[in-house]
Amino acid sequence: MQPVNMYFNPVVPEHPGLLSDLGMDDDIELEPAPSFWRQNGLFIGLVALPLLLAVLYFGFIASGLYVSETKFIVRSAQSGGEVSLTSILQTPGMSRAVDETYAVSTYVTSRDMVAKLEKERQLRAIMNRPGADFIYRFPNFYSRDNSEELYKAFQRFVDIDVDTTTGISTLRTKAFRAEDALALSKHVMEFADEFINRLNMRAHSDAIGYAETLIKETTARFADSEMRLAAYRNREMVLNPEKESIASMEALAKLSTLISKEEATLAQQIAQTPGSPTIQSQREKINSLKTEFLKLRQSVAGGENSIASKLEGFEKLMLERELSAKSLAAAMIELERSRQFAQTQRIYLQTIIVPNLADLPTRPWRILSILFVLFCSIIVYWSIKSLRDLILEHQT
């Protein structure tokens, strides 16, 4: 006969033949009743023990944390644009700076912020006050005392939320003392404002950097063209070939007119008094004027040293000088425009609610934390118990 599985209290019966009277064989194998720990060990390990630890920690060990809260918004100056209901409700000349808002929120919880607070504001002392519980403080028994662990612990003391609808950021700082929470909030806001100023400086330098570089280049080109023009004038011994050519052309025109008049006078004298002794002197005068005319015309055009040959190089240098002067003027206008643009693109951190000094510790939420541990423990317990019962059911 197969053994029968049943619970049995291991007590020796007073009548050994009782089993036979009940119609059972004496060789039946009886399984002893499971122990208390076997019956309740899973519940104790997964529910009772975590709940007990939660009650001990949150009820008697966890230190109270004071919370300081501040609200701020990052705004940028606007240079104008379409008028809308949103722009009417905003501060005149200001608008929300969405990208910069997220940049500030990222910086607040960054390693750079932790490094500045540790170096300049005694962050470690705030996170390790005497009397703080051995789990929440830093350093503690389960974490090493290094920069990486300090950064991880910092996330427990500082958090920031950004309202995507309004753009308002809420900064909460926690500490074991109310004064520390307030001081930590002020320090974070101070460094966030410095970060905004660095962004402004970078935007300003980026906006006018190209214009300043352009001015340096155009100034150098203008100075070079001036130097080459001066060297050309000294080498060719001419101040302005263009003006000199105009003056020479006017002189040629006057000489031509004068020669025509003198020739007309000579023709009249020959016709009226052919034997006049002044005819020869008149002819010499005309020949002298013609010689002067030819020399002047030769100086204007026709020779290597003529004004015309000098005018080509001079006009080229004058054109380069004029273009470089216009480029320099345009670069200066661009620089001024860039400066105005940089001013209109400045961003500001405006505090809406200043950091407060807490009267009472509001963290941790002791009862809620205990109930949360209980809820999670029960969920885990029932999940494992159901899985175990299912496995045993398939084995039988």
C-alpha positions in Angstrom: 0.0 0.0 0.0 1.3 3.5 -1.0 2.1 5.9 1.9 -0.6 8.4 2.8 0.4 12.0 3.1 -1.2 13.5 6.2 -0.3 15.7 9.1 0.2 13.8 12.4 1.0 14.9 15.9 4.0 12.8 16.9 2.4 11.4 20.2 2.7 7.8 21.1 -0.8 6.2 21.2 -1.9 4.5 24.4 -3.4 1.6 22.4 -1.0 0.3 19.8 -3.8 -1.7 18.1 -5.9 1.4 17.5 -4.6 1.7 13.9 -5.6 -1.9 13.2 -9.1 -1.2 14.6 -9.4 1.7 12.2 -8.7 -0.5 9.3 -5.1 0.7 8.6 -2.0 -1.3 8.4 0.7 -0.9 10.9 3.3 -0.1 8.2 1.7 3.3 7.1 4.3 6.0 6.8 3.2 9.2 8.5 4.7 12.7 7.6 5.3 15.0 10.6 3.5 18.4 10.7 5.6 21.3 9.3 7.3 23.6 11.7 6.2 27.2 12.4 9.1 28.7 10.4 8.3 26.4 7.4 4.6 27.6 7.5 5.3 31.3 8.1 8.9 31.9 7.1 8.0 33.4 3.7 5.6 35.9 5.3 8.0 36.8 8.0 10.9 37.2 5.6 9.0 39.2 3.0 6.5 41.2 5.0 7.0 41.2 8.7 10.8 41.8 8.7 10.8 44.6 6.1 7.9 46.2 7.9 9.8 45.9 11.2 12.9 47.5 9.7 10.8 50.3 8.1 9.2 51.0 11.5 12.5 51.0 13.3 14.2 53.3 10.7 11.5 55.8 9.9 10.0 55.8 13.4 13.2 55.9 15.5 16.4 56.3 13.4 15.7 58.6 10.4 16.7 62.2 11.1 14.2 64.9 10.3 15.0 66.9 7.2 14.2 70.6 6.8 13.2 71.7 3.3 13.8 75.2 1.8 11.9 75.9 -1.4 12.4 78.7 -3.9 10.8 79.4 -7.3 12.4 81.2 -10.2 12.1 81.8 -13.9 14.7 82.3 -16.6 13.8 85.1 -19.0 15.4 86.8 -22.0 15.2 90.3 -23.3 13.1 90.5 -26.5 13.7 93.2 -29.1 10.2 93.2 -30.4 7.9 91.0 -32.5 4.3 90.1 -32.8 1.9 91.2 -30.1 0.0 88.4 -28.5 -1.9 87.7 -25.3 1.2 85.9 -23.9 3.4 88.9 -24.6 0.9 91.3 -23.0 0.9 89.2 -19.8 4.7 89.0 -19.7 7.0 91.7 -18.4 7.5 94.4 -21.1 10.7 93.6 -23.1 11.1 90.1 -21.6 10.2 86.6 -22.7 10.7 83.1 -21.4 14.0 81.5 -22.3 13.0 77.8 -22.7 16.4 76.4 -23.6 18.2 78.3 -20.9 15.7 77.2 -18.3 16.6 73.5 -18.9 20.3 74.4 -19.0 20.0 76.0 -15.6 18.1 73.0 -14.1 20.7 70.7 -15.5 23.5 72.8 -14.0 21.9 72.9 -10.6 22.2 69.1 -10.2 25.5 68.8 -12.1 28.9 67.8 -10.9 30.1 71.4 -11.5 27.6 72.6 -9.0 28.7 70.0 -6.5 32.4 70.9 -7.0 31.7 74.6 -6.4 29.6 73.9 -3.3 32.2 71.6 -1.9 35.1 74.0 -2.5 33.4 77.3 -1.6 30.4 76.6 0.6 31.3 73.6 2.8 28.9 71.1 1.3 30.3 68.1 3.1 29.7 69.7 6.5 26.1 70.4 5.6 25.6 66.7 4.5 27.3 65.3 7.6 26.0 67.3 10.6 26.3 65.7 14.1 23.2 63.7 15.0 22.3 62.9 11.4 21.2 59.3 10.9 23.9 56.9 9.6 22.0 56.0 6.4 21.0 59.4 4.9 24.1 61.3 5.9 27.3 61.5 3.8 29.7 59.8 4.1 27.9 56.8 5.5 28.8 53.1 6.2 27.8 51.8 2.7 29.4 54.5 0.4 33.0 55.6 -0.1 34.1 59.1 0.6 34.9 60.3 -2.9 33.7 62.8 -5.4 31.5 60.3 -7.3 29.7 59.2 -4.2 29.4 62.8 -3.1 27.7 63.6 -6.3 25.2 60.7 -5.9 24.4 61.8 -2.3 23.9 65.4 -3.5 20.9 64.3 -5.5 19.2 63.3 -2.2 19.6 66.8 -0.8 18.8 69.0 -3.9 16.2 68.5 -6.6 14.6 70.9 -9.1 11.4 70.7 -11.1 10.5 72.7 -14.2 6.9 73.5 -15.1 6.7 73.1 -18.8 3.5 75.2 -19.0 4.7 78.3 -17.1 8.4 77.9 -17.3 8.7 78.3 -13.5 11.4 76.2 -11.8 11.0 75.0 -8.2 14.2 74.3 -6.3 14.0 72.3 -3.1 17.0 71.8 -0.8 17.0 69.5 2.2 19.3 69.5 5.2 19.5 68.2 8.8 19.2 71.9 10.0 16.8 74.6 8.8 19.7 77.1 8.5 21.6 74.6 6.4 18.7 74.1 4.0 18.2 77.9 3.6 22.0 78.5 3.1 22.2 75.6 0.6 19.3 77.1 -1.4 20.9 80.5 -1.4 24.2 79.1 -2.5 22.7 77.1 -5.4 20.8 80.2 -6.6 24.0 82.3 -6.4 25.9 79.8 -8.5 23.0 79.5 -10.9 23.0 83.3 -11.4 26.8 83.1 -12.1 26.1 80.4 -14.7 23.5 82.7 -16.3 26.1 85.5 -16.4 28.6 83.2 -18.1 26.0 82.3 -20.7 25.5 86.0 -21.3 29.2 86.6 -21.7 29.5 83.7 -24.1 26.6 84.9 -26.1 28.0 88.5 -26.1 31.4 87.3 -27.2 30.0 85.0 -29.9 27.8 87.9 -31.2 30.5 90.5 -31.5 33.5 88.2 -32.0 33.1 87.8 -35.7 32.5 91.6 -36.2 35.6 92.5 -34.2 37.7 90.0 -36.2 36.3 91.5 -39.4 37.2 95.0 -38.3 40.8 93.9 -37.5 41.1 92.4 -41.0 39.5 95.3 -42.8 41.6 97.8 -40.8 44.7 96.0 -41.8 43.7 96.0 -45.4 42.9 99.7 -45.3 46.2 100.5 -43.7 48.1 98.4 -46.2 46.3 100.2 -49.1 47.2 103.6 -47.6 50.8 102.6 -47.2 51.1 101.4 -50.8 49.4 104.5 -52.1 51.8 106.7 -50.1 54.7 104.7 -51.4 53.4 105.0 -55.0 53.2 108.8 -54.6 56.7 109.1 -53.3 58.1 106.9 -56.0 56.3 108.6 -58.9 56.5 112.0 -57.3 52.9 112.7 -57.9 50.2 113.6 -55.5 47.1 112.9 -57.5 47.6 112.0 -61.2 43.9 112.3 -61.9 43.7 115.9 -60.8 47.1 116.7 -62.4 45.8 115.2 -65.7 42.7 117.4 -65.5 44.9 120.5 -64.9 47.2 119.5 -67.8 44.3 119.0 -70.1 43.0 122.4 -69.2 46.5 123.9 -69.8 46.6 122.1 -73.2 43.2 123.6 -74.1 44.4 127.0 -73.1 47.6 126.6 -75.1 45.8 125.4 -78.1 43.4 128.3 -78.0 46.3 130.7 -77.5 48.2 129.2 -80.5 45.1 129.5 -82.6 44.8 133.2 -81.7 48.5 133.9 -82.4 48.3 132.1 -85.7 45.3 134.2 -86.6 47.2 137.4 -85.6 50.2 136.3 -87.7 48.0 135.7 -90.8 46.4 139.1 -90.4 49.8 140.8 -90.1 51.1 139.0 -93.2 48.0 140.0 -95.1 48.1 143.7 -94.0 51.8 144.4 -93.7 53.9 141.7 -95.3 57.1 143.4 -94.6 56.5 144.1 -91.0 59.5 143.2 -88.8 57.1 141.8 -86.1 56.2 138.9 -88.3 59.3 137.0 -87.5 58.9 137.5 -83.7 55.3 136.4 -84.0 56.4 133.2 -85.8 58.9 132.5 -83.1 56.3 133.1 -80.4 54.0 130.6 -82.1 56.7 128.0 -82.5 57.5 128.4 -78.8 53.9 127.9 -77.8 53.7 124.8 -80.0 56.9 123.4 -78.5 55.4 124.0 -75.0 52.2 122.4 -76.2 54.0 119.3 -77.4 55.9 119.0 -74.1 52.8 119.3 -72.1 51.0 116.8 -74.2 53.9 114.4 -73.9 53.8 114.7 -70.1 50.1 113.9 -70.2 50.2 110.9 -72.5 52.6 109.1 -74.7 55.7 108.5 -72.5 56.7 106.2 -69.7 56.7 109.0 -67.2 53.4 110.5 -68.5 50.5 111.2 -66.3 48.4 108.7 -68.2 50.9 105.9 -67.4 50.9 106.9 -63.7 47.2 107.2 -63.6 46.5 103.5 -64.2 48.5 102.4 -61.1 47.1 105.3 -59.1 43.5 104.5 -59.9 44.1 100.8 -59.0 45.5 101.8 -55.6 42.7 104.3 -55.1 40.1 101.7 -55.9 41.6 99.2 -53.4 41.7 102.0 -50.8 38.0 102.9 -51.4 36.9 99.3 -51.2 38.8 98.7 -48.0 37.4 101.9 -46.5 33.8 100.8 -47.4 34.6 97.3 -45.9 35.8 98.9 -42.7 32.7 101.1 -42.5 30.5 98.1 -43.0 32.4 96.1 -40.4 32.0 98.9 -37.9 28.2 99.0 -38.6 28.1 95.2 -38.2 29.9 95.5 -34.9 27.4 98.0 -33.6 24.6 95.9 -34.8 26.1 92.8 -33.1 26.5 94.7 -29.8 22.8 95.8 -29.9 21.8 92.2 -30.7 23.9 90.9 -27.8 22.1 93.3 -25.5 18.7 92.2 -26.7 19.6 88.6 -26.2 20.6 88.8 -22.6 19.0 86.3 -20.2 18.1 86.9 -16.6 17.2 84.7 -13.6 14.3 86.2 -11.8 13.4 84.9 -8.3 9.6 84.5 -7.8 9.7 83.1 -4.3 12.8 83.6 -2.1 14.2 80.7 -0.2 12.3 80.1 3.1 13.5 79.1 6.5 11.6 76.0 7.6 10.0 75.8 11.0 9.6 72.1 11.2 11.2 69.1 9.4 8.9 67.8 6.7 11.0 64.9 5.5 10.9 62.0 5.6 7.2 61.1 5.3 7.4 58.5 8.0 3.9 57.0 7.9 3.7 57.1 4.2 7.1 55.5 3.9 6.1 52.7 6.3 2.9 52.1 4.4 4.7 52.1 1.1 7.2 49.4 2.4 4.2 47.4 3.7 2.4 47.6 0.3 5.5 46.6 -1.7 6.3 43.7 0.7 2.7 42.3 0.4 2.9 42.5 -3.4 6.2 40.6 -3.4 5.0 38.1 -0.8 1.8 37.2 -2.7 3.6 37.0 -6.0 6.2 34.6 -4.7 3.6 32.6 -2.7 1.4 32.2 -5.7 4.3 31.1 -7.8 5.3 28.6 -5.2 1.8 27.2 -4.8 1.6 26.8 -8.6 4.8 24.9 -8.8 3.8 22.6 -5.9 0.4 22.0 -7.6 2.1 20.8 -10.8 4.5 18.5 -8.9 1.7 16.6 -7.2 
